[in-house]
């Protein structure tokens, strides 16, 4: 079988389907895609909202709770306690399949009237954890998203198996870290950026590994006692550090700026693929035969997957992991053979075109919040009836496709149209990675929700906070602080204040949402890819678009020569 060049029906650009891709599509019994990889990613991301939360009323118990769905969203939301309970049955919303109408039109109606979990959290595994989204096992955590196995942490996205992390995102197996991102197996880290691995007691360090007691440096490997990349004796190192009291907000920001200016004088690492074999993309670790992947750990025989870990034999999966043989969607934890799913997990198997399939739902097609087997549009059938009806529906989807506002045609094999998303485009991860102006989004039929303004009486402006953490009294916990960036009011939570005092770090001047969004925007920019050439050896490489303006761009081999 030869490769085939196709024109994306959405953006009209050409893309290539390779022979091994056709093998995968045949194995999954799906047609080859008609959208290019970038447009498919944008479409999937439009169904994910990581950071925006709102007050909603549970449609079952009528109590108020915090949800990820805007008040104007058409979604019917249940609070986690009600949604996970046996007090309702998703089959009550089932409907017969209508062969006189397109499948996607029928599914949209089901999606808008079947209750969904208002904020995605495993309620039974979360202890004292308000306001976390896309979350698994947590203890004493606050405002984390896309997270699992965390303790005593707050304000982050994509954090796993860690404890005592604050204002830290994209982190795994770390402890006692602050204001950092892209770290792995780090202890006592402050202000770390861009892939710091297996390091201890480092501050304002970039692109470094196996190092300890380093400050305001970059490109370190197996180093100790370095400041601005200059080596010191142990005694001289600690003596020099006394010049910078990080408990002062002014000092913290000054040294942060000095470190960033110093980083710019050094070549930046542009390829991150530690312990990976035959893999391509941006930030692909401990993986084998993963092509065109983004932010992947322990992937195998997969392509076009993003923000995942422990994924095998899958294509076009965004978010989560611990899956195999899945195609197009956000899928996780013991799911297999899921095609075109949104947040399908917990043992979902042989499921197509479904949202929030869980608790081992098997053989489902076009379902919402389903936890039973052999269901189509939330109506349950015998296994024999199900197996007979699904091929007829696939054939009907071919003969009577859905057409969106842009004129894109959706037959069997296409993911859900982005105009079906219950989130505003500006709330979704798609907006972070593929920004659109409001008029363009609305013109293309995409939902757009303005964030409701919440008004709190501000007790103290951010600029009026004590400069040093030692001068902060516990009374601050009772005050509403005006965010320096957006002006909205926010509070310091007790566990945050305790952490900052213990670590001698200053109070933040921006609200949690602004702090989280800043790192999320940086991360999404890092995940956009471009092809370029190594400055030294001229080899073509794929790098993050955020590195495209660097004066010196080095491939992995050339970078290693300057750090080894």
Secondary structure, DSSP 8 states (H G I E B T S, - for coil): ---EEEE-TTT--EEEE-HHHHHHHHHHT----SS-HHHHHHHHHTT--SS--EEEE-TTT--EEEESS-TTS---EE-HHHHHSSS--GGGG-----TTS-HHHHHHHHHHHS-EESS-B-GGGEES-TT-EEE-SEEEEEEEEEEEEEEEEEEEEEEEEEEEEES-EEEES-EEEES-EEEES-EEEES-EEEEES-EEEEEEEEEES-EEEEEEES-BS-EEEETTEE--HHHHHHHHTT--TTBHHHHHHHHHHHHHHHTTS-EE----TT-BS--EEEEES-EEEESEEEEEEEEEEES-EEEEEEES-EEEEEEEEEES-EEEEEEEEEEEEEEEEEE-SS-EEEEEEES--TT-EEEES-BS--SSSEETTEE--HHHHHHHHHHHHHHHHHS-EE-TT--EE-TT----GGG-SS-GGGSHHHHHS---HHHHHHTT-------------SEEGGGS-SBGGG--GGGGG--EE-TTT--EE---HHHHHHHHHHT----SS-HHHHHHHHHHHHHHHH-EEEEE-TTT--EEEEEGGGTT-S-EE-HHHHHHHH-
